[in-house]
C-alpha cells in the first residue's frame, strides 16, 4: 500500500500541478489556471484545495471553490502510474469532509461529456448527472 499524504494545495505546488493537468486528458485549461489565478483561488478558498504526494512527488490534485451557496470541484487529477489506488477518492473525501464541516449542502462539478473514465469515477463515488441542467457560459473579458 502506498503511503500517500493528502496536503493543502499551495502556490508552491503549482508547477507540478500544471504539469499533471497538462498530461491529464479531460482537464480543460485556460487563463483561469495561470499561477496568479490559482493563487487567488486558493486564497479565496482556504482549506478546500488538496494535493496528494508520494514522498515529495505530487501525484494528485483537487481544487474546490465555495461561493457561499454551493461548492464546485475542479481539476481532480491523478498521475497515470498511481490511478486506481484510491488517491482520487481520498482527495474527494478530504474535500467533502471539509465541506461538511462548513455545512455546505451541495457540491457540483463539471466533466467533459466524452470523458467516460471521469464520468465512471464520479458515478462510482456517489455523484449523479443532472440532465435537467444546461451549462451556459459568457466571456466577460
Secondary structure, DSSP 8 states (H G I E B T S, - for coil): ---EEEEE--GGGHHHHHHHHHTSTT----GGGSHHHHHHHHHHTTT--EEEEETTEEEEEEEEEE-SS-EEEEEEEE-GGGTTSSHHHHHHHHHHHHHHHTT---EEE---TT-HHHHHHHHHTT----TT---------
